[in-house]
Amino acid sequence: MKFSHFIRHGAKAAAFLAGAMVLSAPAMADHHMPGKGVVVQPGQDNVDGENFQTILVMKALKELGYDVKDVQNAKYPALHISIANGDVTFMADHWNPLHQAFYDKAGGDEKLSRTGGYIEGCAQGYLIDKKTAEKYNITNIGQLTDPKLAKLFDANNDGKADLAGCVPGWGCERVIEHQMDAFDLRKTVTHNQGEYSAIIAETITRYKEGKSILYYTWTPYWVSGVLVPGKDVTWIEVPKSAHPNGVDTKLPNGKNYGFEVNAQMIVANKNFVEKNPAAAKLFEVMSVSVNDVSAQNLKMKDQGEGGWKAAQRHADAWIAANRKMFDGWLEAARAAAK
């Protein structure tokens, strides 16, 4: 239709145009903000090293229009149950397969949604200082059944090695406790459990004093930026696969560090996901490098910038530096909501 012809139909055209605008404006708004009016309750264990990844998801949801509440903190087992019950909407720090027992106990796939691979390649295991490893040729934690070798890592003069271990309720403590029995380490090794940040701080102090250290850790986390594997410390293997879930932990290269390589995943309430395709797609496509998370964790440690507010600043900086990727996630989410 020629523009002049459109003008000749002045009143009708104006009415048509006005109607089109009324209809299209909300539609455009809904497409851009598919989560408008929908409340989201994030959940997380109270671990500074996981604030960053939770905040990234929260910020993405907010840009999609969701009403995102302040995070609720609870231990991993309780979080899975809260998500299944709908009291919490999602958590961004489900370790798969480490948290499989928590997932199953909360109702599994019937009540929970777990898709994508938010942070892939998360390693775990035991490490000792490189100096002691090389001097005594220690490559395997099973060697610590020897009281003489175990005593090298004695921090409290009780004659047993002190293993800086895992916080109860995290999941890793189940594996360590299982292996303490499976590898006959009870008589020579003490698994120290408690607040990890305090235990590892003591371990780092011992290392700086030139003493031998034995500890559990994981990636992504700042510890491996302070005690650098291959330079300061070395990963040690286990005698055989011994896991409470009955899985084989041997890697394709033949090495066996006692833990499966994990992916941190976003676990959400299944009913919420089914009703919110935009959020479902976002949870599926979000992917952050394990190295980026480790870098943020190390920055948090080096600059003394722990806590939620610091992680928010770090997340804002990461989004600014990776805006194209971030926008791609949002576009995929909006497309899924059409």
N, C-alpha and C positions, 0 to 999 in steps of 0.2 A: 504494500500500500504506500502511495506517495505521501510525503509529509503534508502537502497542501490538502489532499483528500482527508487526511486524519484531522486537520484543523477544521475543515468544513463541518465535521461532526462534533463541533465544540463541546456541547453539554454532555453528549453520550460518551465522548472520548474522555472527558475530564472525570466523569463518574466511573468509567472503566478503570482509568489510571489510579484513581483514589482507592478503588476496591482492591486493585492488584497490590497496591502498596500496603494496605491493611493486612492482606493475606500473606504477603511475602515477608514482611518485617519480622513477625514472630517466628515464621518458619526458618528464616536465616539465623535468628537468635538461638533457636532451639538447636539448630545444626552446629553452631559454633560453641554452644554451652549445653551439651546434652545432659549434663549432670545437675542442671539448675533445680534447686529445691530438694535435692536428695542429700541426706545427711550421711557422712562417712565417719566412723570412729576408728582411728588407727590404734594399733597395739604394738608394744615392743618390750623386750626384756630391758632392764635398766643397765644397758651396756653402752658406754660412750662410743665404742668402736663401731656401733651399728646405727648411731643417730643419722649419719650422713645419708645412708641408703634409704632409710625410712623417710627422711625429709624430701628427698628427690621425688618419691612417689606421691607424697602429700602435695607438693608444689604442682606436679603434673595434674593431679586430680582437681586442684583449685582452678587451674587454667581451663579445665573442662567444665567448670561451673559448679562442681560439687561443694557442699558445705562441709568442710573438713574440720573436725573438732581437734582439740589438743590431744596428744598421744596419751594413752593409758599404759602404765607399766605393770608388768606381771612376769612371772617365770614362764619359760617356754611351755611346760605341760599345761598350765592354767590358760595360757593364751590360746592354744589350740582348741581347748574346750569352749572358751568364750567366743571364739570365732564360729565354731560349730553351732553354738546357741544363738548367735546373732547379736550378742552384747558388744562384740568387737567386730569390725568389718573386715580388716585385713592385717597381716603382719608381713614385713618385707624381709624378714630374717629367718625364714624356715630353712634349716640345713637338710638337704636331701642327699644321701639317705640317713644321715645321723639322727634326724628327728622322726624317722619313720614310725617308731613306737608311739610317739606322742600323736602323730597324725592318725594312726589306726585307732588308738584309744578314744579319740575325739569323734570318731564316726567315719573316718576315711573319705573316700570319694562320694559317699552318699550325702555328706554334710559340708564337705570342703572342696574348694577348687584349687588346683595346683598346676599351672601351665608355664611354658617358657623356661628360660634359664637366666634369671636376673643377673647373677654374678657367678660365672663358671670358673672352674679350676681352683677351688678352695682346698688347700692342702692342710693336713694335720699330722702331728706326730711328736716324737721325742727327739730332743737335741742335747748334746753335751758340748763343752768348749773344745775347740779344735786342738789346742795344745795338749790336753789330757788324752784326747782320742788318738793322737799321733804317737805320744810317748808310750802309751800302754796298749796300743793297737786295739782300741775298743770300737767296734763297728755295729754291735748288736746289744740290745738291752738285756738279752738273756745272759750275757757275760757277767752281769751284776749279781748273779747268784753266788759268785765268788766273793766272800766277805772282804778280802783284801782290796779288790777293785771297788766294791760298793762303798768302803770306808773313805775312798777318795772324795766322795760327794757328800760326806757327813757334815751338815751345817750346825748341828746342836750337840755334837760329841756323845751321841748314844751308840756309835758304832755302825749305824745303818745309813745308807744313802738317802738323801732327802730329795724327793721328786717334787718340783713345783708343779702342781697338778691342776685339776679342773674343778670349777664351782659346782656344787650339788644342784641338780636341776637343769644343767645345760645340755646333758646328753653325753658329752665326752667322758664324764665321770663313770658312766656305765661301762664304757669300753675299757678305760684304764683299770677299773676295779676287776673286771672280768679277766683282763690280762695279768693282773697281779697274781691271780690264782693259777691261771693257765701256764704261766712261765715260772711258777714257783718262786716269786720274788718277795713274798711276805716276810721272810726271815731276815732279809738283807736290805729291803727298800721300804721307806715310808712314803705313802702317797699323801702329800700335804694338800688339803682342800680348804678353801675359804675364799676371801675376796681376792680375785686373781691379780688385780692391779697392785695390791700390797705384796703378795707373794712374789710376783715377778720383779717388783722393785728391789726386794731383798736379794733376789737372784742376780740382778744386774750389778748391784753393789758388790756382791761376792766376786763376780767376774772382774770388776774394776780393781779389786784388791788382789787379783792374781790367783784366786782360788778356783777349784774345779766346780762346775755347775751341771745340773741335770734338770731339764724342764720339759713340759708339754706346751706347745703353742699351735697356732693355726694362722693361715693367711686367708683373707687380707687382715692384717693387724700391724700396728707400729713396731712390735717387738723385733720383727725380722729386719727392720730398718736400723735398729740400735745394735742388736746382736745379729750380724749379717752372716747367713749360711754360706759356707765356703771360705769365709774370711775370718770370722771370729768363732763360729760354732759349726757343727756338722750334724746333719740328720743321722740317726742311727736306726737300724732295722729291728725287726722282731724275729724270734726264732721260727715262727710259723703263723699262719692265719688263725686268729683266735678272737672272735667277735661275738658279742651277745646276740646279734641278729643272724649268726650262722653263715656269714658271707665270707668269700675269699677276698682278701685284701691285697693279694699279689698284683703288682702292676705289670703292664705288657713287657717292660724291660727286665722283668724278673725280680726287681727290688720289692721288698715288703716292709712297709713302715707301720703296719698295724691298723691303719685307718683307710677307708675308701676316700677317693677324691670326691669332694662334695660340690654341689651348686647351691648357692643361696637363692631361694625362690620366694615369690610372693604367694602366700596362701590367703585365700579369702572365703567368706561365707558363700556357699554355693547358691543359695536363694538370691542373695544380692547380685551375684555375677549373672545369673540367668535373667534378672530384671534390668540389668544395666550393661548392655553390650559394649558401650564405650569404655567403661572401666574394665570389663573383661578383656577387651582387646589391648588396652594399655598394659595390664598386668602380663599379658602374653608377650608383648613386643619389647618392653623395657629391658635393656641390657647394658650393664656397666662393666668396664674392665676391672679385673681384680687388682691390677696395678694402680688404677686410679683411686680405688678405695684404700689401698695400702698407703699411697702417697698422702691422702687426706688424713689418715690416721697418724702418720708420721709428723705431718705438719701440726696436728693437734698436740702431739707430744713435744716436739721441738720448741714450739712457740708458746707452750703452756696454755693452749687454747682448747681446753676440754670443755665439755658441756654442750647443751642444746643450742645456745645462741651462737657459739663459735661454729658449730656444724651447719647452722643455717647460713652463715656467711660463706662458708666453704661451698655449700650447695649452690648458692647464688653465683659464685665465681665459676663453678664447674658448668652450670647451665649457660652462662654467658660465653664460655669458651667452646661449648658444644651445642650451640643453639640450633644448628641445622639438624642434628640428630634428635634433639629434644622435640623440635617442631614436627619431625617425622613421626614420632610416637603419637603426638597429639592428632596429627592428620589421620593416622591409621585408626585411632580411637573414634574420631568424628565420623569417619567413613563407615565404621561398623554400626554406628547409631542411626544411620539413614533408614 
